[in-house]
Amino acid sequence: MPDIHLPGRLPGRRSVLAAGAAATASLGASWLLTGCTGAAAAPDLTAAALKGTPDPGGTLRIARPPASDAETLDPASSLSAYEYLGALYNRLVRVGTGGELAPDLAESWESDAKARTWTFRLRKGVTFHDGRAFTAADAAYTLRHILDKATASPQAAVLAPLVDPKTLRTPDAHTLVVPLKTPNAEFPSLLTHYNCYVIPDGSAKGIGRTGIGTGPFKLESFAPAGPGRVTAHKDHWAGRPVLDAVAFYSVADMSARSNALLAGQVDLLSQTNLDFATARVVAASDRATVARVKDAQWYVLPMLTTEKPFTDVRVRQAMKLAYDPEHVVKVALQGAGTAGWDNPVPPSDPAHITTHPAHDPEQARHLLKQAGHEGLTVDLYTSSYDPLFTPMALAYQDSAKRAGIRIKVKTAAADSYYTQIWMKKPLMATYWFTGRPVDQLFTQIFRSGSSYNETAWSDKEFDAVLDRARAETDDTGRRELYGEAQTLVIERGGAMTPMFADRLVGISRKVRGYAEHGFEFDYLNIGVKGA
């Protein structure tokens, strides 16, 4: 791996590692001692970053995992540049701190009585980084760009069944009208996805390099899979950000990122969920601490329903009944999270249902015998891509053996895990970020035919319930239908959800005003002390 070069201030990776050598020596496979034995208590870690008001100005230095050379700042097709997107752009609608929908570039929105036509009233006085005024034409163009097949946006699969780009209307400069093909009472929530950041009208060809948006920062430099920098947009419609700039550095190795933080060379580790041994070292240091983001990551063991033995629903049910999610949380998370009970809807979501089948190894044995798979042996793939994959896999292995299921945990390379293993092997470990509105979650990850349907599960009844929920304008009735959808996922689907994990974020003790939601920061208010 090449050295980390942080201009004018930092030595290369070798000296960074030396600065954290004592910490590194205590890490390695330490989760085998503190996790899988269950011997250690839950880590004594802070619940949030340090309080107080940051000083105006300064530069926040963020270390992030590298992406491919194809990394782009085009929000519609971006799969990795989350930190840049949140700094450079705004959406029409965002998710608030309590999980509610909140205004962004749209000040308000309403539908007709059947939730068939949605009207968005757009904010006035907003300018792009190049000085152009934001209008409804930009909002309409953004949706058309997402829906354009040439863009290959992951969000197109969610929006295309609902929106015909030819029917979008802009009756005036600050009104966008979106007629839908079928009713959807949750439509505004689908625009909160990170692929839906608004770009200028006609900018598709260059937006991946220019990053011109309406966000609190504007682009100074960007290198795909490399470093970059954004600077304060002084004319931002919500006010000037506290910081003068944010510098991004790509660091492939999690230990190197952690050691750079301990050495005072970076201020924040993004897209990095610290393992507990590292988190303890970071929290005990003079320069850094740990912020916990409650239930921020949803961990999954997807069973590919198109591959034997998981084509049989009885086998899928047995795999779920065989293990105890509470055991997985205790062992893999040391209590820093919540048992999932195979429901992907987070406990904090108002639509979440608490009912679920109980852990029942004997019933699991019975179902496997019925299906002709008594004494089932199956490979479970994991990797070091995320520090919790292997502890989760081993905890599942330990729990499921009570049902006579033999799990062989196989470790794959981290750099090719999501190209060679994900959605290709019958059983593997993965994770998603919570914060998705429930319709977005179900449509993108569980609906038949979705490109992100990692279990390839196809259930006509589930799809029909989802359609009914979208068309239901009564909030209570819609919540009940989403409850039915959860029950179908739990009882028939291919996704085992052992746990929702608190994300442990490494952060400098100088940082103030930190708030994070799905890798998106409050870029207006975050800053550093002593800037």
N, C-alpha and C positions, 0 to 999 in steps of 0.2 A: 504494500500500500504506500502511496506517495506521502511525503511529509505534509503536515499541516502548516500552511504558511499564512499567518495572520499578520498583515503588513505592519512593519515597524515596531512590533511589540512582542511577537512570540517566537520562540525557537521551534524546531521541528518536532516530529512525533517522538523521536528517541528521548529527548530531554523531558518531554511531557510525561512519558511513561516513567522516566526515572523519578520525576517529582511525585508520582503517585505509586511508587514501587511497593511501599509498605501496604498500601490499600489493596493493590492488585494481588499481593501475596496472600492476602486473607480471603480472596474471592474464589476464583476457579469454580469448582463444582460444590461450593459450600452449601448450596440448597439441599444437597443430598444429606447433609447433617442436620440443617435447621428446618428443612421442609418435610422430607419424606419420613423421617422418624417421628415427627410431631413433637420433638422434645423441647423445642424452643417456644417461648411465648411470642405473641404477636409483637412486631417491632414497635419500639417507642419512637414514633415519628410525628412530626408536626402535622397539624391538620391543614395548614395553609401557609402561604409565603408570609414573610415579615410584613407587618402593618406599617402604616405611616405614609407620608406624602413624599413623592420623588422630587428631586430638584429639576427645574427646567433644563432642557438640553441634554447633551450626552449621546452616546451610541450604545445600543444594546447589542451584544454579540451572541448570536444563536448558533449552536452546533446542531446539525441535522444529518441524518443518514444520506448518503449519495443516491441519486437516481440514475437512470440511463441517460445516454447522450441524446435521447429523443425527448428529454424533459422540456415542457413548454409552459408558457405563461398564459396560454389560451385557456380560460376557465372551463370552456365547454368540453375539452378533451383532456385536461390535465388530470394526472393520476398520482402526483407526488408533491407538487409545489404548493402545499397547503399554506405554509407560512407566508409565502409571497402573495398568494391570492387574497388572504385576509387583510394584508397591508395595502394592496393596490386597488381593491375593488369594493363595491357594495352590491347587495342584491335588492330586489324589490321588497322582499319580505325576509326577515331573519327569525331565528329562534331566540327568545328572551332567556334571561338567567333562570327563570322558573319553569322553562320548557314550553312557555306559551308563545304564540306567534306575535311578533312585534314589528312595527313599521321600520323600514329602512329607506329605500328610495321611493317606495309607495307609502304615502301618509295614511291611506285608508283603502279599503276594498269592500265590495258587497256583491252579492249575486242576486239573480232573479229568484222567484219563489221555488223553482225546481232545481236550483244550483246548476243550471245549464249554461248561463252566461255570466261571466265575472267581469266587473269593472274596477279598475285600479286608478285611484287618484294620486298622481305623482307629485313629488316634492318640487317646489320652485326654487330658483336661485342656486342650483347645483351645477358645478362645472367639472369637466374632465381635466386631467392634468395638462392637456395642451391648450386649455382655455375655452374649448367649445362648451356650449350650454347643453346640459342633459335634457332631453325631451322624450316624448312617447315614442318617437321614431327609433330611438336607441333601444328602448325596452322591447319593442316589437322585433327589431333586428336581432337582438340577443336570442329571443325564442326561436326565430327562424334559423339562426345559426346552429343552435342546439339540435334542431330537428332535421337539418340538412344531413343526408346520409354520408356525404363526403367528409363531414366533421368527425364522424364516428364517436359521438359523445355517449358515454354510459347512461346519461340521463335521457337520451332519446327514447330508449325502450320504455321509460316511465311516462313520458309526455306524448309520444306519437299516437298511442291509442286514444288520446283525449283531444289533442289539438291539431287542427288543420292550419298550417301556416298561412294559407291563402285567405282564411277568414278573419285574421287579426285586424282590428280596426283602431285607428287613432283619430277620433273625432276632433281633438284639439291637441295642443302641444303638451298638455299635462294630463291626458286621459288615455288609458289603454283598455280596450275591450277585447276579451278573450271568450269567444263562443266555444263551447265544448261539444264533442261528438256525442258524449253521454254525460249524464249528470254526475257531478263530483263535489260533494260538500266539503271535501278536504283539499281542494285544488290549491289554494294559496300555500299550504304546507309543503307542496311538492316543489315550490320555487325557492325553498330555503337550502336546497342542496348546493354544495360548493361548485358544481358545474354551472350553476345559474347566476353567477356574478355578471353584472351588466357591463357590456362593452360598447364602444361607439359604433354608430351606424356605418357600415361599409368597411369595418376594420379587420375582417377575418384573416386576410392574407398576412398582415403584419403583427397582429395582436400577440402572437406567441413569443415575439421578441421585444415589442415595445412596452407591453404591460400597461397601456394607457387606460386608466379607470377613473373612478370618482372617490377612491379610498383616501385614508389619512396620510398615505405615503406615496411618493412617485418613484419610478425606477431610475436608478443611477447606473447600475450595471447588473448583468445576469449572465452566467455561463451554465448551460445545461450540465447537470451532475457536478457542478463546481461552485465556486463562491459567487456572491452577489451582494448588492447593497441598495437600500431604498432610503430616500431622504424625505423629510417632513413636507407635506403639501400644505403650505401656509394658508391657502384659501379653501381648505376643506369645509364643507357645508356645516359640519357639526363642531367646528373649531379646530385650531391648530393642535396637533398631538404634543404631548409633553416632550418626547424625544426629538432630537435633531435627525437621528438616523438609526437604522437597524442594519447590521452586517450579518450575512449568512455564510457559514462555512460547512462544507460537506466533509464528514469524517466517518469512514466506513465502519470502524470497530467501536462497539459500545464501551469497552474499557478505555479506549483512547478518548472518547467523548467525556467520559466521567473524569478521567485524569486531567483533561484540559480544564474542566470546571474546578477541580480541586487545586489546580495550579494557578487559578485566577485568570486564565486565558480566554475563557468564554463565560457568559452570564446565565445561559439557559440551555438546557438540553431538550430539543424538540423531537417528537416522534420517537422518544426513548422511554420505555417503561423500565425503571431501574429494578434489578433483582434486589432481594432483601438485604443480602450481605453488602452490596454496594450502597444501598440506601442508608444503612446504618453508618457506614464510613462517611458518606457525604453529610449526613445530618450531624455527625459529631465533629465536623471540621470547622475551622474558624472562618473560612471563606465562603462556604456553601451550606445549603440546607435542602430540605425536601418538602415539596408541596404535594398534598394528596388531593386528587380529583376523584370524588366519590363515584363509584360504579361507572367509571369513564370508558371501560373497555369490556366488550361482550365476547367471551371466549367460547369457541365452538369446536366440536368434533363432528364434522360433516361425514355422513355416510352417503356414498354415491348410489342413488337408488336405481341407476341403470346397470349396476354391476352386482353380480352375485357375491355374497348371499343377501345383499341389502335390497334386492328386487322384491323380496318377501317382507310384507309389512310386519309379520310376526317376528322376524329376526330383528327388525328395527325396534319394535316394541320391547323385545327381550334385552337388547343392548341398553335401552333406557332404564328399564326396571332393574337391571343387574347392578347398577352402581348407585352410590349415595352421594349426591351433590354436596351435602354438608361435609362429608369426609374430604372431598376434593378441595373445598374452600379452606378447611382447616389445614390440610397438608400443603397444597400448592400455594395458597395465599396467606397462610398463617393468620387467617381471620380477617385480612384486609380486603373484604369484598362481601358479596352476597351470593347465596346459592341460586342457581338459575332454574333448576327443575325443568329444563328443556323448553322453557318459554323465552323466546328472544326479546319480548317486550320488557324493557327495564322496569323494576319495581316502582320507580319514581313516576312512570308514565300513568296518567289518569285512566288509560284504557287497560292497564295491566290487571289480569285476573290472578288470584292467589291459589285457585284450586288446581290440583295436579295429582297424578297417580303417585302412590307412595313407593319408596324403595322396597322391592320385593324380589330377592334373588330366587326364591323357589318358583314363583310365577314365571320368572325369566327362563328357568330351566325347563318348565312345562312347555312354554311357547317354542323354545328351541327344539325340543323333542318332537312337538307337533310338526314343525317345519322341516324335520329331518336333519337338523344341525346340532344334535346333542354333542357336547364337548367341543363347541366351536373354537377354532383357532384362527386369528386374524391379525394381519400386520397393521400397526398404527404408526403413521409417519409423523415425524416432528423435526425440528431444527433449532439452531441457536438464533434464528431470525428474531425471535422474541424470547426473553428470558423465562417466561411462564409456560411456554409450550411443553417442554420436557417434564417439568414438575407436574403439570396437569395430566399429561399422558401417563406418567408413572402412578399418579394417584388413582386415575381411572383403572389402570391395570390391576392395582392392588385391590380395589373395591370390587371389580367385576369378576375376579377369580372365585368369589363366593358363590357365583351362579354357574361355575364350571366353565367360564369363558377364559381362554388363554389368549392374552394380548402380547404380541411381540412388538416392542417399541423399536422403531428404526429411525436413525438420525440421518437426515438429508442435508446437503449443503445449503447454507443460508442464501447465497447469492443467486441460486437458481430455484429456490423453493417455490416461488409463485409462478414459475414458468414450467417447471418439470413435475411438480407434485400436486399443487392446488388444482382441484377439479379434474385431476387425472388419476389419482390413486383412490381406491375404494374407501379408505379411512385415513384421515389426517387431522392435524390440529391447525386452527386458524383463529383469527379474531377480527372484530369490527369495532368501530367507534360507536358509542351510544349517542343519543341526541337526534337521531332520525325520527321525524314524525311517523306515527304508526302506519299510515298508508304508504309512505315512502319505503319503510322497512319491508312491509309485506310485498309490495309491488316489485321492488328491485331484487329482493333476495329469495322470495318464496313463490312468486307467481309463475305459472307455467310459461316456459320459453324465454324468461328473462336471461340476459347475458351474464348476470351476477348470481343466478340461481345455482349455488355451488353444490347442491345435492342432486340437481336435475330432477327434482320432485315435480310431478305433474298430477294435480288433483282437481277435477272439474268442480267438485262441491266447494272446495276452498276458493277457487276462482270466482264462483257464483256468489258466495258469501261476501267476498271482497267487493264485487260489483254492487251488491245490495247495500253494503255499508257506505260506499261512495255516494249512492243516490239518496240515502236517508238524510233528510234535513233536520230531523229531530236529534238533538245531541245525545239524549239518553238512549234512543233506539240505535243510533250509530255506534255508540260505545258497546252496547250489547252484541251487535253484529261483529265488531272487532274482537269481542270476547269469544264468540263462536269460532272465529278464524284462529285464535290462539289455541283453542281446544283441538282443532284439527291438526295444527302444526305439532302439538305435543303428542297426540295419539297416533298420527299417521306419517308425519314428516320424517325426513332423513337427518335432521339437524339435532344433535345432542348439545344442549347448552348447560354445561356444568356450573358456570359461574359468571358473575359480573365482577370485574376486578377494579379496585381503586387504582388509579394510575399514580405512580410515584415519580414525580418530576424533579430532576435536579436543577437547582436554581441558586444564583449568587445571593449572599446575604445583603448585597447592595440594592437588589431589585425591590421596587415598591410598586403597588398598584397592579399586581399580577392577578389576572383572571383568565381562565381558559375554558373553552368548550369545544371538544372535538378537534384539538390542535389549532383552534382559532383563538387568538389572544384579543384582549381589549387593547388594541393598538393606540387608542386615543389617550388612555390614562396610565399605561405602564411606563415606568421610568427607572432611573437609578439614583441612589443617594450619593452625593458627592460628585455629580456630573460636572 
